[in-house]
Amino acid sequence: MRKVITYGTFDLLHWGHINLLKRAKDLGDYLIVGLSTDEFNDVKSKKSYHSYENRKLILESIRYVDEVIPENMWEQKVQDVRTHDVDVFVMGDDWKGKFDFLNEHCEVVYLPRTLGISTTKIKKDLFSIKNG
């Protein structure tokens, strides 16, 4: 079985997230998502609308996702790859080069982002509508 892992906050889920998850799953048989905890998002200065538990519930309902694990810190990725016997590490290409150090443990793939959508764009659009 070929295992794939990706990481993210996955807040305000949109078709760009779904495209990433589908393309990641297409690279293997089993997709693990490392989901940033609320505490880790605080460290990253990111604020999620949905709690970790709610984001986890949403991700677990997506057919491409086989398992969701907590992402508690940047440094856990090597251990996650080893512990879960991961073959492919996947991230969006906005992270290109940042995780190349994992090449000694697994294949690293950077997928192109879906054009025209992002959580940041959604937040900006909602703010514009609210302040019309």
N, CA, C and O atoms as CSV, one atom per row, in Angstrom:
chain,resi,resn,atom,element,x,y,z
A,1,MET,N,N,0.844,-1.189,0.000
A,1,MET,CA,C,0.000,0.000,0.000
A,1,MET,C,C,0.881,1.242,0.000
A,1,MET,O,O,1.814,1.348,0.796
A,2,ARG,N,N,0.588,2.167,-0.881
A,2,ARG,CA,C,1.332,3.427,-0.996
A,2,ARG,C,C,0.623,4.493,-0.167
A,2,ARG,O,O,-0.522,4.845,-0.447
A,3,LYS,N,N,1.315,5.010,0.864
A,3,LYS,CA,C,0.728,6.000,1.763
A,3,LYS,C,C,1.212,7.405,1.419
A,3,LYS,O,O,2.380,7.624,1.095
A,4,VAL,N,N,0.275,8.348,1.500
A,4,VAL,CA,C,0.527,9.747,1.187
A,4,VAL,C,C,0.143,10.575,2.417
A,4,VAL,O,O,-0.823,10.258,3.111
A,5,ILE,N,N,0.907,11.637,2.678
A,5,ILE,CA,C,0.567,12.545,3.779
A,5,ILE,C,C,0.627,13.986,3.294
A,5,ILE,O,O,1.477,14.350,2.482
A,6,THR,N,N,-0.285,14.793,3.806
A,6,THR,CA,C,-0.266,16.231,3.577
A,6,THR,C,C,-0.659,16.912,4.876
A,6,THR,O,O,-1.168,16.268,5.793
A,7,TYR,N,N,-0.424,18.208,4.953
A,7,TYR,CA,C,-0.685,18.973,6.172
A,7,TYR,C,C,-1.418,20.254,5.834
A,7,TYR,O,O,-1.312,20.776,4.724
A,8,GLY,N,N,-2.170,20.758,6.816
A,8,GLY,CA,C,-2.804,22.052,6.637
A,8,GLY,C,C,-3.774,22.370,7.753
A,8,GLY,O,O,-3.999,21.566,8.658
A,9,THR,N,N,-4.343,23.563,7.670
A,9,THR,CA,C,-5.341,24.012,8.636
A,9,THR,C,C,-6.741,23.619,8.170
A,9,THR,O,O,-7.590,23.270,8.990
A,10,PHE,N,N,-6.984,23.672,6.872
A,10,PHE,CA,C,-8.258,23.267,6.266
A,10,PHE,C,C,-9.459,23.922,6.950
A,10,PHE,O,O,-10.427,23.255,7.319
A,11,ASP,N,N,-9.371,25.241,7.109
A,11,ASP,CA,C,-10.476,26.021,7.648
A,11,ASP,C,C,-11.226,26.636,6.468
A,11,ASP,O,O,-10.629,26.870,5.418
A,12,LEU,N,N,-12.501,26.897,6.621
A,12,LEU,CA,C,-13.328,27.434,5.536
A,12,LEU,C,C,-13.105,26.616,4.264
A,12,LEU,O,O,-12.711,27.148,3.227
A,13,LEU,N,N,-13.359,25.344,4.363
A,13,LEU,CA,C,-13.102,24.379,3.292
A,13,LEU,C,C,-13.695,24.852,1.970
A,13,LEU,O,O,-14.834,25.316,1.922
A,14,HIS,N,N,-12.913,24.732,0.896
A,14,HIS,CA,C,-13.345,25.156,-0.434
A,14,HIS,C,C,-12.816,24.188,-1.486
A,14,HIS,O,O,-12.095,23.244,-1.163
A,15,TRP,N,N,-13.177,24.426,-2.747
A,15,TRP,CA,C,-12.817,23.487,-3.806
A,15,TRP,C,C,-11.306,23.384,-4.015
A,15,TRP,O,O,-10.838,22.367,-4.526
A,16,GLY,N,N,-10.551,24.372,-3.650
A,16,GLY,CA,C,-9.093,24.253,-3.726
A,16,GLY,C,C,-8.575,23.194,-2.764
A,16,GLY,O,O,-7.674,22.425,-3.100
A,17,HIS,N,N,-9.153,23.159,-1.557
A,17,HIS,CA,C,-8.790,22.113,-0.599
A,17,HIS,C,C,-9.160,20.737,-1.156
A,17,HIS,O,O,-8.366,19.798,-1.090
A,18,ILE,N,N,-10.366,20.629,-1.702
A,18,ILE,CA,C,-10.825,19.343,-2.238
A,18,ILE,C,C,-9.922,18.897,-3.391
A,18,ILE,O,O,-9.565,17.722,-3.479
A,19,ASN,N,N,-9.554,19.828,-4.273
A,19,ASN,CA,C,-8.641,19.493,-5.376
A,19,ASN,C,C,-7.308,18.976,-4.844
A,19,ASN,O,O,-6.777,17.990,-5.355
A,20,LEU,N,N,-6.770,19.631,-3.828
A,20,LEU,CA,C,-5.499,19.187,-3.237
A,20,LEU,C,C,-5.643,17.783,-2.665
A,20,LEU,O,O,-4.797,16.924,-2.912
A,21,LEU,N,N,-6.704,17.543,-1.906
A,21,LEU,CA,C,-6.904,16.235,-1.293
A,21,LEU,C,C,-7.095,15.149,-2.351
A,21,LEU,O,O,-6.559,14.050,-2.211
A,22,LYS,N,N,-7.849,15.442,-3.401
A,22,LYS,CA,C,-8.055,14.466,-4.477
A,22,LYS,C,C,-6.746,14.143,-5.185
A,22,LYS,O,O,-6.427,12.977,-5.415
A,23,ARG,N,N,-5.987,15.186,-5.529
A,23,ARG,CA,C,-4.723,14.967,-6.240
A,23,ARG,C,C,-3.710,14.249,-5.349
A,23,ARG,O,O,-2.924,13.434,-5.832
A,24,ALA,N,N,-3.729,14.551,-4.055
A,24,ALA,CA,C,-2.843,13.851,-3.124
A,24,ALA,C,C,-3.222,12.373,-3.055
A,24,ALA,O,O,-2.352,11.505,-3.116
A,25,LYS,N,N,-4.506,12.088,-2.929
A,25,LYS,CA,C,-4.973,10.697,-2.865
A,25,LYS,C,C,-4.643,9.949,-4.148
A,25,LYS,O,O,-4.349,8.755,-4.106
A,26,ASP,N,N,-4.687,10.632,-5.287
A,26,ASP,CA,C,-4.359,10.009,-6.576
A,26,ASP,C,C,-2.912,9.522,-6.634
A,26,ASP,O,O,-2.572,8.697,-7.482
A,27,LEU,N,N,-2.057,10.025,-5.740
A,27,LEU,CA,C,-0.643,9.618,-5.719
A,27,LEU,C,C,-0.411,8.335,-4.916
A,27,LEU,O,O,0.712,7.836,-4.852
A,28,GLY,N,N,-1.457,7.811,-4.313
A,28,GLY,CA,C,-1.299,6.603,-3.512
A,28,GLY,C,C,-2.623,5.926,-3.228
A,28,GLY,O,O,-3.630,6.173,-3.891
A,29,ASP,N,N,-2.592,5.052,-2.209
A,29,ASP,CA,C,-3.769,4.274,-1.840
A,29,ASP,C,C,-4.414,4.752,-0.543
A,29,ASP,O,O,-5.587,4.475,-0.293
A,30,TYR,N,N,-3.657,5.465,0.277
A,30,TYR,CA,C,-4.107,5.825,1.621
A,30,TYR,C,C,-3.619,7.232,1.914
A,30,TYR,O,O,-2.419,7.500,1.865
A,31,LEU,N,N,-4.557,8.141,2.222
A,31,LEU,CA,C,-4.203,9.542,2.462
A,31,LEU,C,C,-4.364,9.897,3.929
A,31,LEU,O,O,-5.436,9.740,4.514
A,32,ILE,N,N,-3.268,10.380,4.511
A,32,ILE,CA,C,-3.245,10.885,5.877
A,32,ILE,C,C,-3.165,12.403,5.805
A,32,ILE,O,O,-2.365,12.954,5.050
A,33,VAL,N,N,-4.001,13.078,6.597
A,33,VAL,CA,C,-3.953,14.539,6.672
A,33,VAL,C,C,-3.489,14.929,8.066
A,33,VAL,O,O,-4.128,14.587,9.060
A,34,GLY,N,N,-2.372,15.648,8.134
A,34,GLY,CA,C,-1.915,16.243,9.376
A,34,GLY,C,C,-2.633,17.573,9.527
A,34,GLY,O,O,-2.355,18.520,8.792
A,35,LEU,N,N,-3.549,17.644,10.470
A,35,LEU,CA,C,-4.401,18.816,10.651
A,35,LEU,C,C,-3.859,19.680,11.783
A,35,LEU,O,O,-3.723,19.222,12.918
A,36,SER,N,N,-3.554,20.927,11.465
A,36,SER,CA,C,-3.021,21.851,12.475
A,36,SER,C,C,-3.998,22.012,13.632
A,36,SER,O,O,-5.174,22.318,13.434
A,37,THR,N,N,-3.491,21.799,14.839
A,37,THR,CA,C,-4.319,22.000,16.029
A,37,THR,C,C,-4.532,23.494,16.247
A,37,THR,O,O,-3.838,24.327,15.664
A,38,ASP,N,N,-5.491,23.813,17.086
A,38,ASP,CA,C,-5.745,25.219,17.418
A,38,ASP,C,C,-4.520,25.840,18.080
A,38,ASP,O,O,-4.187,26.996,17.818
A,39,GLU,N,N,-3.849,25.071,18.940
A,39,GLU,CA,C,-2.658,25.571,19.627
A,39,GLU,C,C,-1.520,25.834,18.641
A,39,GLU,O,O,-0.809,26.832,18.762
A,40,PHE,N,N,-1.346,24.936,17.662
A,40,PHE,CA,C,-0.306,25.144,16.658
A,40,PHE,C,C,-0.644,26.341,15.775
A,40,PHE,O,O,0.246,27.105,15.399
A,41,ASN,N,N,-1.917,26.510,15.444
A,41,ASN,CA,C,-2.315,27.692,14.668
A,41,ASN,C,C,-1.977,28.971,15.417
A,41,ASN,O,O,-1.583,29.962,14.801
A,42,ASP,N,N,-2.127,28.964,16.748
A,42,ASP,CA,C,-1.729,30.132,17.550
A,42,ASP,C,C,-0.246,30.423,17.371
A,42,ASP,O,O,0.148,31.580,17.225
A,43,VAL,N,N,0.581,29.374,17.381
A,43,VAL,CA,C,2.027,29.523,17.190
A,43,VAL,C,C,2.320,30.136,15.822
A,43,VAL,O,O,3.231,30.953,15.682
A,44,LYS,N,N,1.534,29.732,14.805
A,44,LYS,CA,C,1.704,30.229,13.437
A,44,LYS,C,C,1.010,31.573,13.212
A,44,LYS,O,O,1.031,32.106,12.103
A,45,SER,N,N,0.393,32.122,14.270
A,45,SER,CA,C,-0.387,33.374,14.183
A,45,SER,C,C,-1.527,33.250,13.181
A,45,SER,O,O,-1.840,34.198,12.460
A,46,LYS,N,N,-2.148,32.067,13.144
A,46,LYS,CA,C,-3.305,31.813,12.282
A,46,LYS,C,C,-4.534,31.667,13.154
A,46,LYS,O,O,-4.489,31.026,14.204
A,47,LYS,N,N,-5.622,32.259,12.722
A,47,LYS,CA,C,-6.878,32.140,13.450
A,47,LYS,C,C,-7.867,31.384,12.582
A,47,LYS,O,O,-8.163,31.798,11.461
A,48,SER,N,N,-8.379,30.272,13.102
A,48,SER,CA,C,-9.372,29.480,12.384
A,48,SER,C,C,-10.770,29.846,12.841
A,48,SER,O,O,-10.995,30.167,14.008
A,49,TYR,N,N,-11.692,29.794,11.915
A,49,TYR,CA,C,-13.096,29.984,12.252
A,49,TYR,C,C,-13.615,28.747,12.992
A,49,TYR,O,O,-14.298,28.857,14.011
A,50,HIS,N,N,-13.275,27.559,12.453
A,50,HIS,CA,C,-13.717,26.294,13.033
A,50,HIS,C,C,-12.653,25.746,13.986
A,50,HIS,O,O,-11.456,25.929,13.765
A,51,SER,N,N,-13.101,25.077,15.041
A,51,SER,CA,C,-12.182,24.436,15.985
A,51,SER,C,C,-11.504,23.231,15.334
A,51,SER,O,O,-11.945,22.739,14.295
A,52,TYR,N,N,-10.442,22.774,15.953
A,52,TYR,CA,C,-9.742,21.572,15.468
A,52,TYR,C,C,-10.725,20.411,15.339
A,52,TYR,O,O,-10.761,19.745,14.304
A,53,GLU,N,N,-11.516,20.163,16.371
A,53,GLU,CA,C,-12.437,19.020,16.349
A,53,GLU,C,C,-13.436,19.122,15.202
A,53,GLU,O,O,-13.749,18.113,14.570
A,54,ASN,N,N,-13.935,20.310,14.925
A,54,ASN,CA,C,-14.884,20.482,13.818
A,54,ASN,C,C,-14.200,20.346,12.466
A,54,ASN,O,O,-14.764,19.756,11.544
A,55,ARG,N,N,-12.983,20.888,12.336
A,55,ARG,CA,C,-12.242,20.734,11.077
A,55,ARG,C,C,-11.916,19.261,10.842
A,55,ARG,O,O,-11.968,18.786,9.707
A,56,LYS,N,N,-11.582,18.540,11.908
A,56,LYS,CA,C,-11.291,17.103,11.814
A,56,LYS,C,C,-12.532,16.339,11.350
A,56,LYS,O,O,-12.441,15.482,10.471
A,57,LEU,N,N,-13.687,16.647,11.939
A,57,LEU,CA,C,-14.948,16.017,11.556
A,57,LEU,C,C,-15.236,16.236,10.064
A,57,LEU,O,O,-15.637,15.308,9.360
A,58,ILE,N,N,-15.032,17.454,9.599
A,58,ILE,CA,C,-15.273,17.777,8.186
A,58,ILE,C,C,-14.320,16.975,7.292
A,58,ILE,O,O,-14.751,16.369,6.311
A,59,LEU,N,N,-13.030,16.973,7.629
A,59,LEU,CA,C,-12.053,16.241,6.813
A,59,LEU,C,C,-12.344,14.744,6.777
A,59,LEU,O,O,-12.220,14.107,5.731
A,60,GLU,N,N,-12.725,14.191,7.908
A,60,GLU,CA,C,-12.997,12.750,7.968
A,60,GLU,C,C,-14.203,12.354,7.126
A,60,GLU,O,O,-14.364,11.178,6.798
A,61,SER,N,N,-15.051,13.310,6.773
A,61,SER,CA,C,-16.219,13.008,5.944
A,61,SER,C,C,-15.911,13.079,4.446
A,61,SER,O,O,-16.767,12.757,3.622
A,62,ILE,N,N,-14.704,13.494,4.095
A,62,ILE,CA,C,-14.319,13.602,2.684
A,62,ILE,C,C,-13.776,12.257,2.206
A,62,ILE,O,O,-12.908,11.674,2.856
A,63,ARG,N,N,-14.271,11.772,1.098
A,63,ARG,CA,C,-13.947,10.416,0.645
A,63,ARG,C,C,-12.477,10.195,0.333
A,63,ARG,O,O,-12.016,9.054,0.359
A,64,TYR,N,N,-11.740,11.231,0.044
A,64,TYR,CA,C,-10.325,11.072,-0.291
A,64,TYR,C,C,-9.458,10.872,0.954
A,64,TYR,O,O,-8.342,10.362,0.853
A,65,VAL,N,N,-9.958,11.264,2.114
A,65,VAL,CA,C,-9.187,11.253,3.351
A,65,VAL,C,C,-9.421,9.940,4.102
A,65,VAL,O,O,-10.558,9.578,4.404
A,66,ASP,N,N,-8.322,9.232,4.398
A,66,ASP,CA,C,-8.424,7.967,5.125
A,66,ASP,C,C,-8.155,8.120,6.618
A,66,ASP,O,O,-8.673,7.352,7.428
A,67,GLU,N,N,-7.345,9.114,6.980
A,67,GLU,CA,C,-6.976,9.286,8.384
A,67,GLU,C,C,-6.591,10.739,8.629
A,67,GLU,O,O,-5.968,11.375,7.778
A,68,VAL,N,N,-6.961,11.260,9.789
A,68,VAL,CA,C,-6.577,12.611,10.190
A,68,VAL,C,C,-5.789,12.501,11.492
A,68,VAL,O,O,-6.238,11.882,12.457
A,69,ILE,N,N,-4.597,13.117,11.499
A,69,ILE,CA,C,-3.761,13.134,12.698
A,69,ILE,C,C,-3.502,14.591,13.087
A,69,ILE,O,O,-3.536,15.467,12.223
A,70,PRO,N,N,-3.245,14.866,14.360
A,70,PRO,CA,C,-2.970,16.250,14.759
A,70,PRO,C,C,-1.570,16.698,14.345
A,70,PRO,O,O,-0.597,15.957,14.483
A,71,GLU,N,N,-1.494,17.918,13.839
A,71,GLU,CA,C,-0.197,18.567,13.597
A,71,GLU,C,C,0.006,19.545,14.748
A,71,GLU,O,O,-0.681,20.561,14.852
A,72,ASN,N,N,0.965,19.215,15.609
A,72,ASN,CA,C,1.222,20.004,16.811
A,72,ASN,C,C,2.406,20.946,16.691
A,72,ASN,O,O,2.512,21.914,17.445
A,73,MET,N,N,3.307,20.668,15.739
A,73,MET,CA,C,4.515,21.486,15.591
A,73,MET,C,C,5.144,21.219,14.227
A,73,MET,O,O,4.916,20.181,13.607
A,74,TRP,N,N,5.951,22.198,13.776
A,74,TRP,CA,C,6.638,22.063,12.487
A,74,TRP,C,C,7.512,20.817,12.445
A,74,TRP,O,O,7.576,20.123,11.431
A,75,GLU,N,N,8.186,20.544,13.562
A,75,GLU,CA,C,9.246,19.539,13.582
A,75,GLU,C,C,8.755,18.086,13.561
A,75,GLU,O,O,9.585,17.178,13.513
A,76,GLN,N,N,7.473,17.837,13.594
A,76,GLN,CA,C,6.986,16.465,13.714
A,76,GLN,C,C,6.953,15.694,12.397
A,76,GLN,O,O,6.702,14.489,12.404
A,77,LYS,N,N,7.196,16.348,11.285
A,77,LYS,CA,C,6.973,15.719,9.988
A,77,LYS,C,C,7.835,14.482,9.743
A,77,LYS,O,O,7.338,13.483,9.224
A,78,VAL,N,N,9.112,14.529,10.104
A,78,VAL,CA,C,9.981,13.359,9.910
A,78,VAL,C,C,9.443,12.184,10.716
A,78,VAL,O,O,9.368,11.061,10.218
A,79,GLN,N,N,9.071,12.448,11.959
A,79,GLN,CA,C,8.537,11.380,12.811
A,79,GLN,C,C,7.227,10.832,12.259
A,79,GLN,O,O,7.004,9.621,12.288
A,80,ASP,N,N,6.358,11.708,11.757
A,80,ASP,CA,C,5.092,11.247,11.177
A,80,ASP,C,C,5.340,10.346,9.970
A,80,ASP,O,O,4.693,9.310,9.819
A,81,VAL,N,N,6.276,10.744,9.115
A,81,VAL,CA,C,6.601,9.948,7.931
A,81,VAL,C,C,7.083,8.564,8.357
A,81,VAL,O,O,6.681,7.559,7.771
A,82,ARG,N,N,7.926,8.510,9.357
A,82,ARG,CA,C,8.442,7.218,9.846
A,82,ARG,C,C,7.348,6.399,10.528
A,82,ARG,O,O,7.163,5.222,10.215
A,83,THR,N,N,6.632,7.016,11.452
A,83,THR,CA,C,5.614,6.312,12.239
A,83,THR,C,C,4.507,5.724,11.362
A,83,THR,O,O,4.035,4.612,11.603
A,84,HIS,N,N,4.101,6.481,10.349
A,84,HIS,CA,C,2.984,6.060,9.497
A,84,HIS,C,C,3.451,5.385,8.205
A,84,HIS,O,O,2.637,5.095,7.328
A,85,ASP,N,N,4.757,5.135,8.087
A,85,ASP,CA,C,5.326,4.443,6.922
A,85,ASP,C,C,4.879,5.106,5.610
A,85,ASP,O,O,4.378,4.453,4.695
A,86,VAL,N,N,5.083,6.433,5.559
A,86,VAL,CA,C,4.629,7.249,4.428
A,86,VAL,C,C,5.593,7.128,3.245
A,86,VAL,O,O,6.812,7.120,3.413
A,87,ASP,N,N,5.019,7.036,2.055
A,87,ASP,CA,C,5.792,6.961,0.809
A,87,ASP,C,C,5.907,8.314,0.111
A,87,ASP,O,O,6.919,8.600,-0.529
A,88,VAL,N,N,4.853,9.159,0.235
A,88,VAL,CA,C,4.811,10.434,-0.482
A,88,VAL,C,C,4.329,11.536,0.461
A,88,VAL,O,O,3.303,11.400,1.127
A,89,PHE,N,N,5.084,12.617,0.502
A,89,PHE,CA,C,4.718,13.824,1.245
A,89,PHE,C,C,4.262,14.854,0.226
A,89,PHE,O,O,4.981,15.130,-0.735
A,90,VAL,N,N,3.070,15.432,0.420
A,90,VAL,CA,C,2.489,16.357,-0.556
A,90,VAL,C,C,2.147,17.681,0.109
A,90,VAL,O,O,1.585,17.713,1.204
A,91,MET,N,N,2.494,18.778,-0.568
A,91,MET,CA,C,2.082,20.118,-0.149
A,91,MET,C,C,1.794,20.945,-1.391
A,91,MET,O,O,2.197,20.581,-2.496
A,92,GLY,N,N,1.098,22.053,-1.208
A,92,GLY,CA,C,0.874,22.981,-2.308
A,92,GLY,C,C,2.186,23.625,-2.724
A,92,GLY,O,O,3.114,23.730,-1.922
A,93,ASP,N,N,2.263,24.054,-3.976
A,93,ASP,CA,C,3.534,24.579,-4.494
A,93,ASP,C,C,3.919,25.936,-3.918
A,93,ASP,O,O,5.004,26.441,-4.208
A,94,ASP,N,N,3.045,26.536,-3.103
A,94,ASP,CA,C,3.454,27.744,-2.389
A,94,ASP,C,C,4.482,27.404,-1.307
A,94,ASP,O,O,5.105,28.307,-0.748
A,95,TRP,N,N,4.667,26.132,-1.007
A,95,TRP,CA,C,5.666,25.653,-0.041
A,95,TRP,C,C,6.898,25.061,-0.742
A,95,TRP,O,O,7.749,24.451,-0.094
A,96,LYS,N,N,6.989,25.240,-2.060
A,96,LYS,CA,C,8.061,24.597,-2.842
A,96,LYS,C,C,9.441,24.814,-2.216
A,96,LYS,O,O,9.844,25.943,-1.938
A,97,GLY,N,N,10.147,23.710,-2.005
A,97,GLY,CA,C,11.494,23.730,-1.467
A,97,GLY,C,C,11.574,23.671,0.048
A,97,GLY,O,O,12.618,23.313,0.594
A,98,LYS,N,N,10.496,24.013,0.738
A,98,LYS,CA,C,10.525,24.094,2.212
A,98,LYS,C,C,10.637,22.725,2.887
A,98,LYS,O,O,11.107,22.622,4.020
A,99,PHE,N,N,10.205,21.684,2.189
A,99,PHE,CA,C,10.209,20.356,2.805
A,99,PHE,C,C,11.093,19.368,2.054
A,99,PHE,O,O,10.922,18.156,2.191
A,100,ASP,N,N,12.034,19.871,1.266
A,100,ASP,CA,C,12.931,19.002,0.507
A,100,ASP,C,C,13.774,18.110,1.409
A,100,ASP,O,O,14.241,17.056,0.974
A,101,PHE,N,N,13.977,18.525,2.676
A,101,PHE,CA,C,14.751,17.709,3.612
A,101,PHE,C,C,14.095,16.340,3.852
A,101,PHE,O,O,14.749,15.410,4.324
A,102,LEU,N,N,12.809,16.225,3.526
A,102,LEU,CA,C,12.115,14.944,3.698
A,102,LEU,C,C,12.427,13.946,2.594
A,102,LEU,O,O,12.060,12.775,2.693
A,103,ASN,N,N,13.114,14.406,1.524
A,103,ASN,CA,C,13.454,13.513,0.410
A,103,ASN,C,C,14.268,12.298,0.840
A,103,ASN,O,O,14.242,11.271,0.161
A,104,GLU,N,N,14.984,12.393,1.945
A,104,GLU,CA,C,15.742,11.226,2.406
A,104,GLU,C,C,14.844,10.191,3.084
A,104,GLU,O,O,15.294,9.086,3.388
A,105,HIS,N,N,13.570,10.543,3.323
A,105,HIS,CA,C,12.638,9.641,3.993
A,105,HIS,C,C,11.499,9.180,3.089
A,105,HIS,O,O,10.942,8.100,3.288
A,106,CYS,N,N,11.152,9.999,2.095
A,106,CYS,CA,C,10.035,9.690,1.203
A,106,CYS,C,C,10.110,10.611,-0.012
A,106,CYS,O,O,10.942,11.515,-0.072
A,107,GLU,N,N,9.235,10.367,-0.968
A,107,GLU,CA,C,9.113,11.255,-2.126
A,107,GLU,C,C,8.397,12.532,-1.682
A,107,GLU,O,O,7.435,12.469,-0.916
A,108,VAL,N,N,8.860,13.682,-2.155
A,108,VAL,CA,C,8.234,14.965,-1.838
A,108,VAL,C,C,7.648,15.543,-3.121
A,108,VAL,O,O,8.344,15.678,-4.127
A,109,VAL,N,N,6.358,15.884,-3.078
A,109,VAL,CA,C,5.658,16.409,-4.247
A,109,VAL,C,C,4.988,17.731,-3.863
A,109,VAL,O,O,4.310,17.820,-2.840
A,110,TYR,N,N,5.188,18.752,-4.697
A,110,TYR,CA,C,4.520,20.043,-4.516
A,110,TYR,C,C,3.496,20.189,-5.638
A,110,TYR,O,O,3.856,20.246,-6.814
A,111,LEU,N,N,2.231,20.248,-5.271
A,111,LEU,CA,C,1.163,20.341,-6.265
A,111,LEU,C,C,0.772,21.802,-6.506
A,111,LEU,O,O,0.763,22.605,-5.572
A,112,PRO,N,N,0.452,22.144,-7.748
A,112,PRO,CA,C,0.009,23.515,-8.042
A,112,PRO,C,C,-1.275,23.844,-7.285
A,112,PRO,O,O,-2.164,23.005,-7.144
A,113,ARG,N,N,-1.350,25.072,-6.807
A,113,ARG,CA,C,-2.558,25.529,-6.120
A,113,ARG,C,C,-3.684,25.702,-7.143
A,113,ARG,O,O,-3.436,25.937,-8.325
A,114,THR,N,N,-4.912,25.582,-6.668
A,114,THR,CA,C,-6.083,25.833,-7.502
A,114,THR,C,C,-6.226,27.344,-7.674
A,114,THR,O,O,-6.324,28.079,-6.691
A,115,LEU,N,N,-6.237,27.797,-8.907
A,115,LEU,CA,C,-6.325,29.229,-9.189
A,115,LEU,C,C,-7.699,29.782,-8.840
A,115,LEU,O,O,-8.717,29.117,-9.032
A,116,GLY,N,N,-7.715,31.000,-8.329
A,116,GLY,CA,C,-8.954,31.724,-8.114
A,116,GLY,C,C,-9.618,31.507,-6.770
A,116,GLY,O,O,-10.682,32.070,-6.512
A,117,ILE,N,N,-9.004,30.690,-5.894
A,117,ILE,CA,C,-9.622,30.445,-4.596
A,117,ILE,C,C,-8.551,30.243,-3.530
A,117,ILE,O,O,-7.514,29.627,-3.775
A,118,SER,N,N,-8.822,30.769,-2.360
A,118,SER,CA,C,-7.991,30.537,-1.175
A,118,SER,C,C,-8.805,30.956,0.041
A,118,SER,O,O,-9.762,31.720,-0.080
A,119,THR,N,N,-8.429,30.460,1.197
A,119,THR,CA,C,-9.114,30.872,2.415
A,119,THR,C,C,-8.954,32.371,2.627
A,119,THR,O,O,-9.889,33.041,3.065
A,120,THR,N,N,-7.776,32.897,2.318
A,120,THR,CA,C,-7.540,34.340,2.444
A,120,THR,C,C,-8.496,35.121,1.551
A,120,THR,O,O,-9.050,36.136,1.973
A,121,LYS,N,N,-8.691,34.654,0.319
A,121,LYS,CA,C,-9.625,35.318,-0.600
A,121,LYS,C,C,-11.043,35.284,-0.046
A,121,LYS,O,O,-11.753,36.288,-0.102
A,122,ILE,N,N,-11.461,34.146,0.484
A,122,ILE,CA,C,-12.804,34.038,1.056
A,122,ILE,C,C,-12.978,35.044,2.187
A,122,ILE,O,O,-13.990,35.742,2.253
A,123,LYS,N,N,-11.986,35.118,3.078
A,123,LYS,CA,C,-12.070,36.054,4.206
A,123,LYS,C,C,-12.141,37.502,3.711
A,123,LYS,O,O,-12.926,38.295,4.231
A,124,LYS,N,N,-11.330,37.848,2.713
A,124,LYS,CA,C,-11.364,39.210,2.163
A,124,LYS,C,C,-12.699,39.518,1.518
A,124,LYS,O,O,-13.251,40.601,1.710
A,125,ASP,N,N,-13.231,38.551,0.739
A,125,ASP,CA,C,-14.519,38.741,0.077
A,125,ASP,C,C,-15.637,38.926,1.102
A,125,ASP,O,O,-16.494,39.795,0.941
A,126,LEU,N,N,-15.627,38.109,2.153
A,126,LEU,CA,C,-16.649,38.235,3.192
A,126,LEU,C,C,-16.557,39.587,3.918
A,126,LEU,O,O,-17.574,40.200,4.243
A,127,PHE,N,N,-15.335,40.030,4.163
A,127,PHE,CA,C,-15.135,41.321,4.808
A,127,PHE,C,C,-15.668,42.446,3.919
A,127,PHE,O,O,-16.300,43.383,4.407
A,128,SER,N,N,-15.407,42.347,2.606
A,128,SER,CA,C,-15.895,43.360,1.652
A,128,SER,C,C,-17.416,43.397,1.614
A,128,SER,O,O,-18.014,44.472,1.573
A,129,ILE,N,N,-18.047,42.219,1.628
A,129,ILE,CA,C,-19.516,42.139,1.612
A,129,ILE,C,C,-20.077,42.757,2.889
A,129,ILE,O,O,-21.035,43.529,2.851
A,130,LYS,N,N,-19.469,42.407,4.015
A,130,LYS,CA,C,-19.945,42.907,5.322
A,130,LYS,C,C,-19.837,44.423,5.409
A,130,LYS,O,O,-20.714,45.087,5.961
A,131,ASN,N,N,-18.756,44.963,4.861
A,131,ASN,CA,C,-18.490,46.399,4.970
A,131,ASN,C,C,-18.907,47.162,3.710
A,131,ASN,O,O,-18.647,48.357,3.575
A,132,GLY,N,N,-19.551,46.452,2.805
A,132,GLY,CA,C,-20.082,46.889,1.555
A,132,GLY,C,C,-19.908,48.206,1.076
A,132,GLY,O,O,-20.385,48.537,-0.010
